[in-house]
Amino acid sequence: MMWMLHVLISALLYKIGSVWCHECPAKCVCEAAASVQCFGVQSVPSGIAGGVRRLNLVYNNIEEIKGRELSGLPGLEEVILSSCGLEQVEANAFRVQKHLKWLDLQKNKLPIIPRALPSSLKDLNLGHNQIHTLQESALHGLRRLRVLNLQNNLITTVRSSSLSALLKLETLYLDGNKIKAIQGVLRLPVLTWLSLANNKISSLPSAFFSSVQHLKTLDVSSNLLTKLPHNLPQALVHLNLNRNQIRSLKNRDLTRLSDLSTLAVCNNRLVSVDRGLRLPHLTVLELAGNQLRVLPSRLSSNLQKVDCGQNQIQEVTYQHLSGLRQLRHLFLENNTIQQFEPDALKDCVHLTNLALEQNLLSTFPHGLPESLVRLDLKANCITTIQEHALKPLKRLQVLNLRNNRLSSLPAMSLLPRLRTLYLEGNLWNCTCELLKVKRALLNRDVDMSAEFCTEPVHTSLDIWQVYIMAQEMCEEQSREFLPESHTVNTDNEEYDDYDL
């Protein structure tokens, strides 16, 4: 038995020795899993075992990679050369690496895509370099490539033919370049993710997407588009058009996008959205930072988040929001809303977050849904709150009333789950009734401003004495005042984040 164990150990040591027949080079760490990482080197160290599969040279000072430096490492599967100050990769530098799958060359100073890269590559990261052009010859042999990252380079023109050899490409990052012109038809049959964000694109060819029918995510934010691109792929799930110059959303441009779940058109120049934007799977609609005067109506019944903040919307009616039974987040801050129709949110039975801060409301909205957990009414013109407006809000946990024109509050026992109440910046008249409300809130451990009704306004000794007498009367009354019992929250419900 001991003899067999000795044979097995000897065989294992022989196998390891065949891989690690050299000592680990100076300034390097060699791991048993055929991985080497080196620090403070200026070239690929000599003496690395030929069987190494992973070579990590990140954060070194290597200006050039020469072919002979890697010729003795045919088993490499992953090479990391990011943040090395790399300016040149010699043609055929990776000619013997027939199994190389991952090559990371990001955050260097490369002016061109290295030539004659191995056809085995699946992931090529060239982001944050100084590449000016997409050379077809450099990409021609990469028929197995799935991910190509060229973000934050200096590319000005994209010719679709330069990418046509990448038949298995699934993800393409071209964001953060200086792209002005895009030419041809993008023939990438399995592409699912495309980012063209942060460029200078004013238009896309009408047939550009005709051969990318599996594309699910398209990001063309921060460009110069004045209208939606034509013939968008029907499989799109996420479409980001933020920070362009689009003036209208037309139903005919979107109606074929039956799988679209997220549509973001924030910070454009939108003045209109077609009625009937009823995309069946749309769950997130973001239109903040535009010039809309009317809240879009007849929207998809599956919407869970609508953001129309920072527009010029003046009213909210039931007609605008009818049928939105799945809506959970509604953001209407920084508009000019004066009218909020009672029961405008009658159908929104799952709404948890409602943002109405910085509008022109003079009254607390009536008929809000019982499902609300967070309500923000900061910086309006609200003077009074009627008790019947609070009665439905049995689940409200956070209420922001800062910077309004309130002088009193109704009984806050109507909000049994209230945890946080913002009251600063109002015109409080600290009567005995208001002090009772404050005391009841403190007894329930509601988080609120410590300065609420603590500083008297006085201009003379007589008025100060009147205030002291009033305080004493309130204290006398409070001895007979028993705080109302409040409902104990028996579950762990927290107010939702704004993200879905």
The 8 nearest C-alpha neighbors of each residue, nearest first, counted from 0:
[[1, 3, 2, 4, 5, 6, 7, 8],
 [2, 0, 4, 3, 5, 6, 7, 8],
 [1, 3, 5, 0, 4, 6, 7, 8],
 [4, 2, 6, 0, 5, 1, 7, 8],
 [5, 3, 1, 7, 6, 2, 8, 0],
 [4, 6, 2, 8, 3, 7, 9, 1],
 [5, 7, 3, 9, 4, 8, 10, 2],
 [8, 6, 10, 4, 9, 5, 11, 3],
 [9, 7, 11, 5, 10, 6, 12, 4],
 [8, 10, 6, 12, 7, 11, 5, 13],
 [11, 9, 13, 7, 8, 12, 6, 14],
 [12, 10, 8, 14, 13, 9, 7, 15],
 [11, 13, 15, 9, 14, 10, 16, 8],
 [12, 14, 16, 10, 11, 15, 17, 9],
 [13, 15, 11, 17, 16, 12, 10, 18],
 [16, 14, 12, 18, 17, 13, 19, 11],
 [15, 17, 19, 13, 20, 18, 14, 12],
 [16, 18, 14, 15, 20, 19, 13, 50],
 [19, 17, 50, 16, 15, 20, 48, 49],
 [20, 18, 16, 21, 48, 17, 15, 22],
 [19, 21, 16, 17, 18, 48, 22, 15],
 [22, 20, 19, 48, 23, 46, 47, 24],
 [21, 23, 24, 20, 19, 46, 47, 48],
 [22, 24, 29, 21, 47, 27, 25, 28],
 [25, 23, 27, 46, 22, 47, 26, 44],
 [24, 26, 27, 23, 44, 37, 28, 22],
 [25, 27, 38, 37, 24, 39, 28, 40],
 [28, 26, 37, 25, 36, 24, 38, 29],
 [27, 29, 36, 35, 37, 30, 23, 26],
 [30, 28, 35, 34, 23, 27, 36, 31],
 [29, 31, 34, 32, 33, 35, 28, 36],
 [30, 32, 33, 29, 34, 15, 19, 35],
 [33, 31, 30, 34, 52, 51, 29, 53],
 [34, 32, 51, 31, 52, 30, 53, 35],
 [35, 33, 53, 30, 32, 51, 29, 54],
 [34, 36, 29, 54, 28, 55, 53, 30],
 [37, 35, 55, 28, 27, 56, 54, 29],
 [36, 38, 27, 56, 26, 28, 55, 35],
 [37, 39, 26, 40, 59, 27, 36, 56],
 [40, 38, 59, 41, 26, 37, 60, 58],
 [39, 41, 38, 42, 59, 60, 37, 61],
 [42, 40, 61, 60, 59, 39, 43, 62],
 [43, 41, 61, 40, 44, 64, 63, 60],
 [42, 44, 68, 45, 41, 40, 69, 64],
 [45, 43, 42, 46, 24, 47, 40, 68],
 [46, 44, 47, 43, 24, 68, 42, 48],
 [45, 47, 24, 48, 21, 44, 23, 22],
 [48, 46, 45, 49, 24, 23, 44, 21],
 [47, 49, 19, 50, 21, 51, 18, 46],
 [48, 50, 72, 51, 71, 47, 18, 73],
 [49, 51, 18, 74, 48, 52, 72, 33],
 [50, 52, 33, 49, 48, 34, 53, 75],
 [53, 51, 75, 76, 74, 33, 34, 50],
 [54, 52, 34, 77, 75, 51, 78, 76],
 [55, 53, 78, 35, 36, 34, 79, 77],
 [54, 56, 36, 79, 57, 78, 35, 53],
 [57, 55, 80, 37, 79, 36, 59, 54],
 [56, 58, 81, 80, 59, 55, 82, 79],
 [59, 57, 82, 83, 56, 81, 60, 38],
 [58, 60, 83, 39, 57, 40, 61, 38],
 [61, 59, 83, 41, 84, 40, 62, 58],
 [60, 62, 41, 42, 83, 85, 63, 59],
 [61, 63, 85, 86, 84, 60, 87, 83],
 [64, 62, 87, 88, 61, 85, 86, 65],
 [63, 65, 88, 89, 87, 66, 92, 62],
 [66, 64, 89, 68, 92, 67, 63, 88],
 [92, 65, 67, 68, 69, 91, 70, 89],
 [66, 68, 70, 69, 65, 92, 71, 64],
 [69, 67, 66, 65, 70, 43, 64, 45],
 [70, 68, 67, 72, 71, 66, 93, 92],
 [69, 71, 67, 72, 68, 95, 66, 73],
 [72, 70, 69, 49, 73, 68, 67, 95],
 [71, 73, 49, 69, 70, 74, 75, 50],
 [72, 74, 96, 95, 75, 71, 49, 70],
 [75, 73, 52, 50, 72, 51, 76, 96],
 [74, 76, 52, 99, 73, 77, 53, 51],
 [75, 77, 99, 52, 100, 98, 53, 74],
 [76, 78, 101, 53, 75, 99, 102, 100],
 [77, 79, 54, 102, 55, 53, 103, 101],
 [80, 78, 55, 103, 56, 81, 57, 102],
 [79, 81, 104, 57, 56, 103, 83, 78],
 [80, 82, 104, 105, 57, 106, 83, 79],
 [83, 81, 106, 58, 107, 84, 57, 105],
 [82, 84, 59, 60, 58, 85, 61, 81],
 [85, 83, 107, 62, 82, 60, 108, 61],
 [84, 86, 62, 107, 83, 108, 61, 63],
 [87, 85, 109, 108, 62, 63, 84, 107],
 [86, 88, 63, 85, 109, 89, 64, 62],
 [89, 87, 64, 63, 113, 90, 65, 92],
 [88, 90, 65, 92, 64, 91, 87, 66],
 [91, 89, 114, 92, 115, 88, 113, 66],
 [90, 92, 94, 115, 93, 66, 89, 114],
 [66, 91, 93, 89, 90, 65, 94, 88],
 [92, 94, 91, 96, 95, 116, 66, 117],
 [93, 95, 91, 96, 92, 117, 116, 115],
 [96, 94, 73, 93, 97, 70, 72, 69],
 [97, 95, 73, 93, 99, 98, 94, 75],
 [96, 98, 95, 99, 117, 119, 73, 94],
 [99, 97, 76, 96, 119, 100, 75, 74],
 [98, 100, 76, 96, 75, 120, 119, 97],
 [101, 99, 120, 121, 76, 119, 77, 98],
 [100, 102, 77, 122, 99, 120, 121, 123],
 [103, 101, 78, 123, 77, 79, 122, 124],
 [102, 104, 79, 124, 80, 105, 81, 123],
 [105, 103, 81, 80, 125, 124, 102, 79],
 [104, 106, 125, 126, 81, 127, 124, 107],
 [107, 105, 127, 82, 128, 81, 126, 104],
 [106, 108, 84, 85, 128, 82, 105, 109],
 [109, 107, 86, 128, 85, 129, 84, 110],
 [108, 110, 86, 128, 129, 111, 107, 87],
 [111, 109, 130, 129, 108, 131, 128, 112],
 [112, 110, 130, 109, 113, 131, 132, 129],
 [111, 113, 137, 114, 130, 110, 134, 109],
 [114, 112, 88, 111, 137, 90, 116, 115],
 [113, 115, 137, 90, 116, 112, 91, 136],
 [116, 114, 91, 90, 117, 137, 113, 94],
 [115, 117, 114, 93, 118, 91, 113, 94],
 [118, 116, 119, 120, 97, 115, 94, 93],
 [117, 119, 141, 120, 140, 142, 116, 143],
 [118, 120, 117, 99, 98, 100, 143, 97],
 [121, 119, 100, 144, 118, 99, 122, 117],
 [120, 122, 144, 100, 145, 143, 101, 146],
 [123, 121, 146, 101, 120, 145, 144, 147],
 [124, 122, 102, 147, 103, 146, 101, 148],
 [125, 123, 148, 103, 104, 105, 126, 147],
 [126, 124, 105, 149, 104, 148, 123, 128],
 [125, 127, 149, 150, 105, 148, 124, 128],
 [128, 126, 106, 151, 152, 105, 150, 107],
 [127, 129, 108, 107, 152, 109, 106, 126],
 [130, 128, 110, 152, 109, 108, 153, 131],
 [129, 131, 110, 111, 152, 153, 128, 132],
 [132, 130, 154, 153, 129, 110, 155, 111],
 [133, 131, 154, 130, 134, 156, 111, 155],
 [132, 134, 161, 135, 157, 131, 154, 112],
 [135, 133, 136, 137, 132, 161, 138, 112],
 [134, 136, 161, 138, 137, 139, 133, 162],
 [135, 137, 139, 134, 138, 114, 161, 140],
 [138, 136, 114, 134, 135, 139, 112, 115],
 [139, 137, 135, 136, 141, 140, 134, 162],
 [140, 138, 136, 164, 141, 137, 135, 165],
 [139, 141, 118, 142, 138, 164, 117, 115],
 [142, 140, 118, 144, 143, 138, 139, 165],
 [141, 143, 165, 144, 140, 166, 164, 118],
 [142, 144, 141, 121, 167, 119, 120, 145],
 [143, 145, 121, 141, 168, 120, 142, 146],
 [144, 146, 168, 169, 121, 167, 122, 170],
 [147, 145, 122, 170, 144, 168, 169, 171],
 [148, 146, 171, 123, 124, 122, 170, 172],
 [147, 149, 124, 172, 126, 125, 150, 171],
 [150, 148, 126, 125, 173, 172, 147, 152],
 [149, 151, 126, 173, 174, 175, 172, 148],
 [152, 150, 175, 127, 176, 126, 174, 149],
 [151, 153, 176, 129, 128, 130, 127, 150],
 [154, 152, 131, 176, 130, 129, 177, 155],
 [153, 155, 131, 132, 176, 177, 178, 152],
 [154, 156, 178, 177, 179, 153, 131, 180],
 [157, 155, 180, 178, 181, 154, 179, 158],
 [158, 156, 181, 159, 182, 180, 133, 155],
 [159, 157, 182, 160, 161, 181, 183, 156],
 [158, 160, 185, 183, 161, 162, 184, 182],
 [159, 161, 163, 162, 158, 183, 135, 185],
 [162, 160, 135, 159, 158, 163, 134, 133],
 [163, 161, 160, 159, 164, 165, 135, 138],
 [162, 164, 160, 165, 186, 161, 159, 187],
 [165, 163, 139, 166, 162, 142, 141, 138],
 [166, 164, 142, 168, 163, 167, 162, 141],
 [165, 167, 164, 187, 168, 142, 188, 163],
 [168, 166, 165, 145, 143, 144, 189, 169],
 [167, 169, 145, 165, 144, 190, 166, 170],
 [168, 170, 190, 145, 191, 189, 146, 167],
 [171, 169, 192, 146, 168, 190, 193, 191],
 [170, 172, 193, 147, 148, 146, 192, 173],
 [173, 171, 148, 194, 150, 149, 174, 193],
 [174, 172, 150, 195, 149, 194, 171, 176],
 [175, 173, 196, 195, 150, 197, 194, 176],
 [174, 176, 151, 197, 150, 198, 196, 173],
 [175, 177, 151, 152, 153, 154, 198, 174],
 [178, 176, 155, 198, 154, 153, 199, 179],
 [177, 179, 155, 198, 156, 199, 176, 154],
 [180, 178, 200, 199, 155, 156, 177, 181],
 [179, 181, 156, 178, 157, 182, 200, 155],
 [182, 180, 157, 156, 158, 203, 179, 183],
 [181, 183, 158, 159, 157, 180, 204, 184],
 [182, 184, 159, 158, 207, 185, 204, 181],
 [185, 183, 207, 159, 206, 186, 208, 209],
 [184, 186, 159, 207, 187, 208, 210, 183],
 [187, 185, 210, 163, 184, 188, 211, 159],
 [186, 188, 190, 166, 211, 189, 185, 210],
 [187, 189, 211, 190, 186, 210, 166, 212],
 [190, 188, 169, 187, 213, 167, 191, 168],
 [189, 191, 169, 214, 187, 168, 188, 192],
 [192, 190, 214, 215, 169, 213, 170, 189],
 [193, 191, 170, 216, 190, 214, 215, 171],
 [194, 192, 171, 217, 172, 170, 216, 218],
 [193, 195, 218, 172, 174, 196, 173, 217],
 [196, 194, 174, 219, 173, 218, 193, 198],
 [195, 197, 174, 219, 220, 194, 221, 218],
 [198, 196, 221, 175, 174, 222, 220, 195],
 [197, 199, 177, 178, 222, 176, 196, 175],
 [200, 198, 179, 222, 178, 223, 177, 201],
 [199, 201, 179, 222, 223, 202, 198, 178],
 [202, 200, 223, 224, 199, 222, 225, 179],
 [203, 201, 200, 224, 204, 228, 223, 225],
 [202, 204, 228, 205, 181, 207, 201, 200],
 [205, 203, 207, 206, 182, 202, 183, 181],
 [204, 206, 229, 207, 203, 230, 228, 208],
 [207, 205, 209, 204, 208, 184, 230, 229],
 [206, 208, 184, 204, 185, 205, 209, 183],
 [209, 207, 211, 210, 206, 185, 231, 232],
 [208, 210, 206, 207, 211, 212, 184, 230],
 [211, 209, 186, 208, 212, 188, 185, 187],
 [212, 210, 188, 208, 213, 214, 187, 209],
 [211, 213, 232, 214, 210, 234, 233, 209],
 [214, 212, 211, 191, 234, 189, 190, 215],
 [213, 215, 191, 190, 212, 211, 235, 234],
 [214, 216, 235, 236, 191, 234, 192, 213],
 [217, 215, 237, 192, 235, 214, 236, 238],
 [216, 218, 193, 238, 194, 192, 237, 239],
 [217, 219, 194, 239, 220, 196, 195, 238],
 [220, 218, 196, 195, 240, 239, 194, 217],
 [219, 221, 240, 241, 196, 242, 218, 222],
 [222, 220, 242, 197, 243, 196, 241, 198],
 [221, 223, 199, 243, 200, 198, 220, 197],
 [224, 222, 201, 243, 200, 199, 244, 225],
 [225, 223, 201, 243, 244, 226, 202, 222],
 [226, 224, 245, 244, 223, 246, 243, 201],
 [227, 225, 245, 224, 228, 246, 247, 244],
 [226, 228, 229, 252, 225, 245, 224, 248],
 [229, 227, 203, 226, 231, 230, 202, 205],
 [230, 228, 205, 231, 227, 252, 206, 203],
 [231, 229, 232, 208, 205, 228, 206, 209],
 [230, 232, 229, 208, 233, 228, 235, 256],
 [233, 231, 212, 234, 235, 208, 230, 214],
 [232, 234, 256, 235, 255, 231, 212, 257],
 [233, 235, 232, 215, 213, 214, 258, 212],
 [236, 234, 215, 259, 233, 232, 214, 237],
 [235, 237, 259, 215, 260, 258, 216, 234],
 [238, 236, 216, 261, 235, 260, 259, 215],
 [239, 237, 217, 262, 218, 216, 261, 263],
 [238, 240, 218, 263, 241, 220, 219, 262],
 [241, 239, 220, 264, 219, 263, 238, 243],
 [240, 242, 264, 220, 265, 239, 243, 266],
 [243, 241, 221, 266, 267, 220, 265, 240],
 [242, 244, 267, 223, 222, 224, 221, 241],
 [245, 243, 225, 267, 268, 224, 223, 246],
 [244, 246, 225, 226, 267, 268, 243, 247],
 [247, 245, 269, 268, 270, 244, 225, 226],
 [248, 246, 271, 269, 272, 245, 270, 249],
 [249, 247, 272, 273, 250, 271, 246, 269],
 [250, 248, 273, 251, 252, 247, 272, 253],
 [249, 251, 253, 252, 254, 273, 276, 248],
 [250, 252, 254, 249, 253, 255, 248, 273],
 [253, 251, 250, 249, 254, 227, 229, 255],
 [254, 252, 250, 251, 256, 255, 249, 278],
 [253, 255, 251, 256, 250, 252, 278, 257],
 [254, 256, 257, 253, 233, 252, 251, 231],
 [257, 255, 233, 254, 259, 253, 258, 235],
 [256, 258, 255, 259, 278, 279, 280, 254],
 [259, 257, 256, 236, 280, 234, 235, 260],
 [260, 258, 236, 256, 235, 281, 257, 280],
 [259, 261, 281, 236, 282, 280, 237, 258],
 [262, 260, 283, 237, 259, 281, 238, 282],
 [261, 263, 284, 238, 239, 283, 237, 285],
 [262, 264, 285, 239, 240, 265, 241, 284],
 [265, 263, 241, 240, 286, 285, 267, 262],
 [266, 264, 286, 241, 287, 288, 267, 263],
 [267, 265, 288, 242, 289, 241, 287, 264],
 [266, 268, 244, 243, 242, 245, 289, 265],
 [269, 267, 246, 289, 244, 245, 290, 270],
 [270, 268, 246, 247, 289, 290, 271, 267],
 [269, 271, 291, 290, 246, 247, 268, 289],
 [272, 270, 247, 269, 291, 273, 248, 246],
 [271, 273, 248, 247, 295, 274, 249, 270],
 [274, 272, 249, 250, 248, 275, 276, 271],
 [275, 273, 276, 296, 297, 272, 295, 250],
 [274, 276, 297, 277, 298, 273, 250, 296],
 [277, 275, 298, 274, 250, 278, 273, 299],
 [278, 276, 299, 298, 275, 279, 297, 300],
 [277, 279, 281, 299, 280, 257, 276, 254],
 [278, 280, 281, 277, 299, 257, 301, 258],
 [281, 279, 260, 258, 278, 259, 282, 301],
 [280, 282, 260, 278, 259, 302, 279, 283],
 [281, 283, 302, 303, 260, 301, 261, 280],
 [284, 282, 261, 304, 302, 281, 303, 305],
 [283, 285, 305, 262, 263, 304, 261, 306],
 [286, 284, 263, 306, 305, 287, 264, 265],
 [287, 285, 265, 307, 264, 306, 263, 284],
 [288, 286, 307, 308, 265, 309, 306, 289],
 [287, 289, 266, 309, 265, 310, 308, 286],
 [288, 290, 268, 310, 269, 266, 267, 287],
 [291, 289, 270, 310, 269, 311, 268, 292],
 [292, 290, 270, 310, 311, 293, 289, 312],
 [293, 291, 312, 311, 290, 313, 294, 310],
 [294, 292, 312, 291, 295, 313, 314, 311],
 [293, 295, 319, 312, 296, 292, 315, 291],
 [296, 294, 293, 272, 319, 274, 298, 297],
 [297, 295, 319, 298, 274, 294, 320, 318],
 [298, 296, 275, 274, 319, 276, 277, 299],
 [297, 299, 277, 276, 296, 275, 300, 295],
 [298, 300, 277, 301, 278, 302, 279, 281],
 [299, 301, 323, 302, 322, 298, 324, 325],
 [302, 300, 299, 282, 325, 281, 280, 303],
 [301, 303, 282, 326, 300, 299, 281, 304],
 [302, 304, 326, 282, 327, 325, 283, 328],
 [303, 305, 328, 283, 302, 326, 327, 329],
 [306, 304, 284, 329, 285, 283, 328, 330],
 [307, 305, 330, 285, 308, 286, 287, 329],
 [308, 306, 287, 286, 331, 330, 305, 285],
 [307, 309, 331, 287, 332, 330, 306, 310],
 [310, 308, 333, 288, 334, 287, 332, 307],
 [309, 311, 290, 334, 289, 291, 288, 308],
 [312, 310, 292, 334, 291, 335, 290, 313],
 [311, 313, 292, 293, 334, 335, 310, 336],
 [314, 312, 336, 335, 337, 311, 292, 338],
 [315, 313, 338, 336, 339, 337, 312, 316],
 [314, 316, 339, 340, 338, 343, 319, 317],
 [317, 315, 343, 340, 318, 319, 339, 314],
 [316, 318, 343, 320, 319, 321, 344, 342],
 [319, 317, 316, 321, 320, 296, 343, 297],
 [320, 318, 296, 317, 316, 321, 294, 295],
 [321, 319, 317, 318, 323, 296, 322, 344],
 [322, 320, 318, 317, 323, 346, 319, 297],
 [321, 323, 324, 346, 300, 320, 347, 297],
 [324, 322, 300, 347, 326, 325, 321, 320],
 [323, 325, 347, 346, 322, 326, 348, 300],
 [324, 326, 303, 323, 301, 349, 302, 327],
 [327, 325, 303, 350, 302, 323, 324, 347],
 [328, 326, 350, 303, 351, 349, 304, 325],
 [327, 329, 304, 352, 326, 350, 351, 353],
 [330, 328, 353, 305, 306, 304, 352, 354],
 [331, 329, 306, 354, 308, 332, 307, 353],
 [332, 330, 308, 355, 307, 354, 329, 306],
 [331, 333, 355, 308, 356, 354, 334, 357],
 [334, 332, 309, 357, 308, 358, 356, 331],
 [333, 335, 311, 310, 358, 312, 309, 332],
 [334, 336, 313, 358, 311, 312, 359, 337],
 [337, 335, 313, 314, 358, 359, 334, 338],
 [338, 336, 360, 359, 313, 314, 335, 339],
 [339, 337, 314, 336, 340, 315, 360, 313],
 [340, 338, 315, 314, 364, 341, 316, 337],
 [339, 341, 316, 343, 315, 338, 342, 317],
 [342, 340, 365, 366, 343, 339, 364, 367],
 [341, 343, 366, 345, 344, 340, 367, 365],
 [344, 342, 317, 316, 340, 341, 345, 315],
 [345, 343, 347, 342, 346, 367, 317, 368],
 [344, 346, 342, 347, 343, 368, 348, 366],
 [345, 347, 324, 344, 348, 322, 321, 323],
 [348, 346, 324, 344, 323, 350, 349, 345],
 [347, 349, 346, 324, 350, 368, 370, 345],
 [350, 348, 327, 370, 347, 325, 326, 351],
 [351, 349, 327, 326, 347, 371, 370, 348],
 [350, 352, 371, 372, 327, 370, 328, 373],
 [353, 351, 328, 373, 350, 371, 374, 372],
 [352, 354, 329, 374, 330, 328, 373, 375],
 [353, 355, 330, 375, 332, 331, 356, 374],
 [356, 354, 332, 376, 331, 375, 353, 358],
 [355, 357, 376, 377, 332, 375, 378, 358],
 [358, 356, 378, 333, 379, 332, 377, 355],
 [357, 359, 335, 379, 336, 334, 356, 333],
 [360, 358, 337, 379, 336, 335, 380, 361],
 [361, 359, 337, 379, 380, 362, 358, 381],
 [360, 362, 381, 380, 382, 359, 379, 363],
 [363, 361, 381, 360, 364, 383, 382, 384],
 [362, 364, 384, 365, 381, 388, 361, 383],
 [365, 363, 362, 339, 366, 367, 341, 388],
 [366, 364, 388, 341, 367, 363, 342, 340],
 [365, 367, 342, 341, 368, 388, 364, 345],
 [366, 368, 365, 344, 342, 369, 364, 391],
 [369, 367, 370, 371, 348, 366, 345, 344],
 [368, 370, 392, 391, 371, 393, 394, 367],
 [369, 371, 368, 349, 351, 350, 394, 348],
 [372, 370, 351, 395, 369, 350, 373, 368],
 [373, 371, 395, 351, 396, 494, 394, 352],
 [372, 374, 397, 352, 371, 395, 396, 398],
 [375, 373, 353, 398, 354, 352, 397, 399],
 [374, 376, 399, 354, 356, 355, 377, 398],
 [377, 375, 356, 355, 400, 399, 379, 374],
 [376, 378, 356, 401, 400, 399, 375, 379],
 [377, 379, 357, 402, 403, 356, 401, 376],
 [378, 380, 359, 358, 403, 360, 357, 381],
 [381, 379, 361, 403, 360, 404, 359, 382],
 [382, 380, 361, 362, 403, 404, 379, 383],
 [381, 383, 405, 404, 361, 380, 362, 403],
 [384, 382, 405, 381, 362, 385, 407, 363],
 [385, 383, 363, 386, 408, 409, 362, 388],
 [384, 386, 388, 387, 383, 409, 389, 363],
 [385, 387, 388, 389, 409, 390, 384, 410],
 [386, 388, 390, 389, 385, 391, 365, 384],
 [389, 387, 365, 386, 385, 390, 366, 364],
 [390, 388, 386, 387, 392, 391, 413, 414],
 [389, 391, 387, 392, 413, 388, 386, 393],
 [392, 390, 369, 389, 393, 368, 367, 388],
 [393, 391, 369, 395, 394, 390, 389, 414],
 [392, 394, 414, 391, 395, 369, 415, 416],
 [395, 393, 392, 372, 416, 370, 371, 396],
 [394, 396, 372, 392, 371, 417, 393, 416],
 [395, 397, 417, 418, 372, 416, 373, 394],
 [398, 396, 373, 419, 395, 420, 418, 417],
 [399, 397, 420, 374, 375, 373, 419, 421],
 [398, 400, 421, 375, 376, 377, 401, 420],
 [401, 399, 377, 422, 376, 421, 398, 403],
 [402, 400, 377, 422, 423, 424, 421, 399],
 [403, 401, 424, 378, 425, 377, 423, 400],
 [402, 404, 380, 379, 425, 381, 378, 401],
 [405, 403, 382, 425, 381, 426, 380, 406],
 [404, 406, 382, 425, 426, 407, 403, 383],
 [405, 407, 427, 426, 428, 404, 425, 382],
 [408, 406, 405, 427, 433, 428, 409, 383],
 [407, 409, 433, 410, 384, 406, 436, 383],
 [408, 410, 386, 411, 384, 385, 407, 436],
 [411, 409, 412, 436, 413, 408, 386, 414],
 [410, 412, 413, 414, 409, 436, 440, 408],
 [411, 413, 414, 410, 415, 485, 483, 439],
 [412, 414, 411, 390, 415, 389, 410, 393],
 [415, 413, 412, 393, 411, 417, 416, 392],
 [414, 416, 486, 412, 417, 413, 485, 393],
 [417, 415, 396, 394, 414, 395, 418, 488],
 [416, 418, 396, 414, 395, 415, 419, 397],
 [419, 417, 445, 396, 446, 397, 416, 420],
 [418, 420, 446, 397, 445, 417, 447, 396],
 [421, 419, 398, 447, 399, 397, 446, 422],
 [420, 422, 399, 400, 401, 447, 423, 398],
 [423, 421, 401, 400, 420, 424, 425, 448],
 [424, 422, 401, 425, 421, 402, 448, 451],
 [423, 425, 402, 401, 422, 403, 426, 404],
 [424, 426, 404, 403, 405, 402, 427, 423],
 [427, 425, 406, 405, 404, 428, 424, 403],
 [426, 428, 406, 425, 429, 407, 405, 452],
 [429, 427, 406, 430, 407, 426, 433, 452],
 [430, 428, 452, 433, 427, 434, 431, 407],
 [429, 431, 433, 432, 428, 434, 473, 469],
 [430, 432, 434, 473, 433, 435, 429, 470],
 [433, 431, 435, 430, 434, 436, 429, 407],
 [432, 434, 436, 430, 435, 431, 429, 407],
 [433, 435, 437, 431, 436, 432, 438, 430],
 [436, 434, 438, 432, 433, 437, 439, 431],
 [435, 437, 433, 439, 434, 438, 410, 440],
 [436, 438, 434, 440, 435, 439, 433, 441],
 [439, 437, 435, 441, 440, 436, 434, 442],
 [438, 440, 442, 436, 437, 441, 482, 435],
 [441, 439, 443, 437, 438, 442, 445, 436],
 [442, 440, 444, 438, 443, 439, 445, 437],
 [441, 443, 439, 440, 444, 438, 482, 445],
 [442, 444, 440, 441, 445, 439, 485, 418],
 [445, 443, 441, 442, 446, 440, 418, 447],
 [444, 446, 418, 440, 443, 419, 441, 447],
 [445, 447, 419, 418, 420, 444, 448, 441],
 [448, 446, 420, 421, 419, 445, 449, 422],
 [447, 449, 450, 451, 421, 422, 423, 446],
 [448, 450, 451, 447, 453, 452, 446, 423],
 [451, 449, 448, 453, 452, 454, 423, 447],
 [450, 452, 448, 449, 453, 422, 423, 447],
 [453, 451, 429, 454, 450, 427, 434, 455],
 [452, 454, 450, 451, 455, 449, 429, 434],
 [453, 455, 452, 456, 450, 451, 429, 457],
 [456, 454, 457, 453, 466, 452, 463, 429],
 [455, 457, 454, 458, 463, 466, 462, 459],
 [458, 456, 463, 462, 459, 455, 460, 466],
 [457, 459, 462, 456, 460, 463, 461, 455],
 [460, 458, 462, 461, 457, 463, 464, 456],
 [459, 461, 463, 462, 464, 458, 457, 465],
 [462, 460, 464, 463, 459, 465, 458, 457],
 [463, 461, 465, 464, 459, 460, 457, 466],
 [462, 464, 460, 466, 461, 465, 457, 459],
 [465, 463, 467, 461, 466, 462, 460, 468],
 [466, 464, 462, 468, 463, 467, 469, 461],
 [465, 467, 469, 463, 464, 468, 470, 462],
 [468, 466, 464, 470, 469, 465, 471, 463],
 [467, 469, 471, 465, 470, 466, 464, 472],
 [470, 468, 466, 472, 467, 471, 465, 473],
 [469, 471, 467, 473, 468, 472, 466, 474],
 [470, 472, 474, 468, 473, 469, 475, 467],
 [473, 471, 475, 469, 474, 470, 476, 468],
 [472, 474, 470, 476, 431, 475, 471, 477],
 [473, 475, 477, 471, 472, 476, 470, 478],
 [476, 474, 472, 473, 477, 478, 471, 479],
 [475, 477, 473, 474, 478, 479, 472, 480],
 [476, 478, 480, 474, 479, 475, 473, 435],
 [479, 477, 476, 480, 475, 474, 481, 473],
 [478, 480, 477, 476, 481, 475, 474, 482],
 [479, 481, 477, 478, 482, 476, 435, 483],
 [480, 482, 483, 479, 477, 478, 484, 439],
 [483, 481, 439, 484, 480, 442, 438, 435],
 [482, 484, 485, 481, 439, 412, 480, 442],
 [485, 483, 482, 486, 412, 443, 481, 487],
 [484, 486, 415, 483, 487, 412, 443, 416],
 [485, 487, 415, 488, 484, 416, 489, 412],
 [488, 486, 489, 485, 416, 415, 490, 484],
 [489, 487, 490, 486, 416, 491, 415, 492],
 [488, 490, 487, 491, 486, 492, 416, 415],
 [489, 491, 488, 492, 487, 493, 416, 394],
 [490, 492, 493, 489, 488, 494, 416, 487],
 [493, 491, 490, 494, 488, 495, 489, 394],
 [494, 492, 495, 491, 372, 396, 496, 490],
 [493, 495, 372, 373, 496, 492, 396, 351],
 [496, 494, 493, 497, 351, 352, 372, 498],
 [495, 497, 498, 494, 499, 352, 493, 328],
 [496, 498, 495, 499, 328, 352, 304, 327],
 [499, 497, 496, 495, 304, 328, 283, 303],
 [498, 497, 496, 304, 303, 283, 495, 328]]
